[in-house]
Amino acid sequence: MTVGAAWRDGVRRVNGAPLIVAGMFTFTLLLALPLSIALRGMIEAHLDDSLTAAAAADGTDLDWWNEFSAQASGLGTTFVPSIVGFGAVLDNLGGLLDNLPMAATIAGATVAWMILWSFLSGGVLDRYARQRPTRTHGFFAACGTHFWRFVRLGVLMWLIYGILFAWIHPLLFDELFPWITRDTTVERTAFLVRVALYGVFGALLIGCNLVFDYARIRIVVEDRHSAIGSFVAGARFVRRNPATVRLYLLNASVFLLLALAYALLSPGAPGGFAIWVALAIGQLYILVRHYLKLLFYASQIAYFQGALAHASYTAAPQVVWPDSPAAESIGNASPML
């Protein structure tokens, strides 16, 4: 299967299960809602009935925003101007590449999201691999079947990512970058060196992410139990099939196009009715981003099944919901003479 064919097959699989896209969006919204309500309470308590409240409702008041940020703590420290519009995308990317610590509340929500996603992803991958409706009982049966396998794989993933961020990142940016630029007098040269190091670190992250993606796929499609064995098998599949990298880059390019469109369409800091327009654009961006995340998995599954002809004979057997106790009793009853 070619990369283009796998990507188109992935689009077909995602479009064939719209409830998964809607469920992912709803799941993320419900997870973020308590934090939003808590932050709303902080802002409301700070504004109270002051004249600044009316000014903030009409448009952005940077003086008040700076005052709020200066006295904020906990979750309130995340309410900064960079969260508006496309700035949030750049802020998240910069925080990842620079290995900046998260606020405790955001870190807690992120861990909760990853645990829940470890549970739900088993059903999602199983649905895309089977290419047919599995219904509610089949979906959650697959979630439960693969959850602990994904948890063990997640421990291995945290260990490898921990090495990257705890050792490799400081080696590149705290030791190698100062050594390379120690005699540099041109700021542009230092900037280009840092961008190159970002590229090296990003390539390591992408490589690990790619291997773990196919490790999850092999767990689901081949019904594997060993996390380490799945990781090794995923790495072996990526090494033997360079097209997996091209497929990953194709999906990443589509995501970059989405980010570019969001950068062009998202307003800065509007006021009045324009706030609702900005909110609608932001939610649409999140919905499409979820679609593309699922497309990553669906297209990778399509390529994996096409490359190894795993489409029909290696997945676990179909989960069949049992009959009711009454029907089962009748079926098991001894024939009457």
Buried (B, 14 or more C-beta within 10 A) or exposed (E): BEBEEBBEBBBEBBEBBEEBBEBBBEBBEEBEEEBEEEBEEBBEEBBEEEEBBEBBEEEBBEEBBEEBBEEBEEBBEBBBBBEBBBBBBEBEEEEEBEBEEEBEBBEEBEEEBEEEBBBBBBBBBBBBBBBEEBEEEBBBBBBEBBBBBBEBBBEBBEEBBEEBBEEBBEEBBEEBBEEBBEEEEEEEEBEEBBEEBBEEBEEBBBBBEBBBBBBBBBBBBBBBEEBEEBBBBBBEBBEEBEBBBBBBEBBEEBBEEBBEEBEEBBBEBBBEEEBEBBEEBBEEBBBBBBBBBBBBBBBBBBBBBBBBEBBEEBBBEEBEEEEEEEEEEEEEEEEEE
